[in-house]
Amino acid sequence: MSVLSELNVGETGVLVDLDLPESVQNHLMHMGFVPDALVTVLRRAPAGDPTVYGVDGMEIALRHETAAAIRVRPAEAEIPETQRFEDPTELLEAAR
């Protein structure tokens, strides 16, 4: 598990917990930052702060200290075992 601010541009995480004051939590939850939401890092300002995140079809800019209080887990863990293919030929056969 890590925090949202540690993800690189292009990476996606699954939201686990918001460790923020209740008023901030409520505000972010209304914008889609809810447990199990997929959050993608879209871009960072030239100075590195704020960062724009994509969640539920919206783009939201968060400051580093806010993103550092949002815990996420890797999105790869969300792929069901039945959809993982070790061999590319398995994927081709599944597509047929």
C-alpha positions, 0 to 999 in steps of 0.5 A, a space after each residue: 500500500 502507498 499514498 496517492 502522492 507517490 504514484 507517477 504520471 500514468 500510474 493508477 491506484 485503487 483508493 483505500 482510505 482518506 486520512 483527512 479532516 471530515 470536511 475535506 473527506 466529504 468534499 473529495 468523496 462528492 467528487 468521486 474519491 470513494 473507496 475502491 475508486 480507480 485514481 489515475 495520475 494525469 499530469 503534474 505542474 512544472 514545479 511538481 505541485 499540484 498534480 491532476 488526477 483522474 477519477 470517475 471521468 473527472 480531472 481534479 487537481 490536488 496539492 501534494 499534502 492532500 494527496 499524501 493523506 490518501 492511501 491507495 493500493 496497486 490497480 494491478 491487484 484488481 485484475 481477476 485471475 481469470 483475465 490474467 494471461 501468461 502467454 500471449 497465445 492464450 489472449 488470442 484464443 480467449 478473444 476468438 
